Amino acid sequence: MNVTVSIPEGLAHQLAKEGRSIENQLMLDLALYYYQRGLISLGKAVELSGLRRPEFESLLAQYRIERPGSPEDLENDLDWAKSNE
């Protein structure tokens, strides 16, 4: 699905950070927002952000976004981490 959003040019330049295009920044912001509220999984947030998982997790730490989830989610994350050592 494609969605078109109109943002005033001056605001678009303010919102784009760290050399990202406004489109990439908005996708990242949406991923962080929805993940923080527990509306999407970590995997979906990573996919939406367009980043690799370690980069996305680094941003979670940088922005001090705690991981919502159950003990099962934590176990799945630990299993993933062990398999990627």
C-alpha positions as CSV (number, residue, x, y, z in Angstrom):
1,M,0.0,0.0,0.0
2,N,1.3,3.4,-0.9
3,V,0.2,6.5,1.1
4,T,0.9,10.1,0.0
5,V,1.5,12.7,2.7
6,S,2.0,16.4,2.0
7,I,4.5,18.1,4.3
8,P,5.5,21.8,3.9
9,E,9.0,21.9,2.5
10,G,10.6,23.8,5.4
11,L,9.2,21.3,7.9
12,A,10.3,18.4,5.8
13,H,13.9,19.7,5.9
14,Q,13.6,20.1,9.7
15,L,12.3,16.6,10.2
16,A,15.0,14.8,8.1
17,K,17.9,13.9,10.4
18,E,21.3,12.4,10.0
19,G,21.3,12.6,6.2
20,R,18.1,10.6,5.8
21,S,15.5,11.5,3.3
22,I,12.3,12.7,4.7
23,E,10.6,9.5,3.5
24,N,13.2,7.3,5.3
25,Q,13.0,9.5,8.4
26,L,9.2,9.3,8.5
27,M,9.2,5.5,8.1
28,L,11.8,5.2,11.0
29,D,9.7,7.5,13.2
30,L,6.6,5.5,12.5
31,A,8.5,2.3,13.3
32,L,9.7,3.7,16.6
33,Y,6.3,5.1,17.5
34,Y,4.3,2.0,16.8
35,Y,6.9,-0.3,18.4
36,Q,7.1,1.8,21.6
37,R,3.3,1.5,22.0
38,G,3.4,-2.2,21.4
39,L,1.3,-2.0,18.2
40,I,3.9,-3.8,16.1
41,S,6.6,-6.4,16.8
42,L,10.3,-5.7,16.8
43,G,10.6,-7.6,13.4
44,K,7.9,-5.5,11.8
45,A,9.4,-2.3,13.3
46,V,12.8,-3.2,11.8
47,E,11.1,-3.9,8.4
48,L,9.2,-0.6,8.5
49,S,12.3,1.4,9.5
50,G,14.3,0.1,6.6
51,L,17.3,-0.5,8.9
52,R,19.1,-3.6,9.9
53,R,18.0,-5.0,13.3
54,P,21.2,-4.0,15.2
55,E,20.9,-0.4,13.9
56,F,17.3,-0.3,14.9
57,E,18.0,-1.7,18.4
58,S,20.8,0.9,18.8
59,L,18.3,3.6,18.1
60,L,15.9,2.1,20.7
61,A,18.7,2.4,23.2
62,Q,19.7,5.9,22.1
63,Y,16.1,7.1,22.4
64,R,15.7,5.1,25.6
65,I,12.7,3.3,24.2
66,E,11.9,0.3,26.4
67,R,10.9,-3.0,24.8
68,P,7.2,-3.8,25.3
69,G,6.5,-7.4,25.5
70,S,5.9,-10.6,27.3
71,P,8.4,-13.0,28.8
72,E,7.9,-15.1,25.7
73,D,9.1,-12.1,23.6
74,L,12.2,-11.8,25.7
75,E,12.9,-15.5,25.3
76,N,12.6,-15.1,21.5
77,D,14.9,-12.1,21.5
78,L,17.5,-14.1,23.6
79,D,17.3,-17.0,21.2
80,W,17.8,-14.7,18.3
81,A,20.8,-13.1,20.0
82,K,22.4,-16.5,20.7
83,S,22.0,-17.6,17.1
84,N,23.7,-14.4,15.9
85,E,26.8,-14.4,18.1
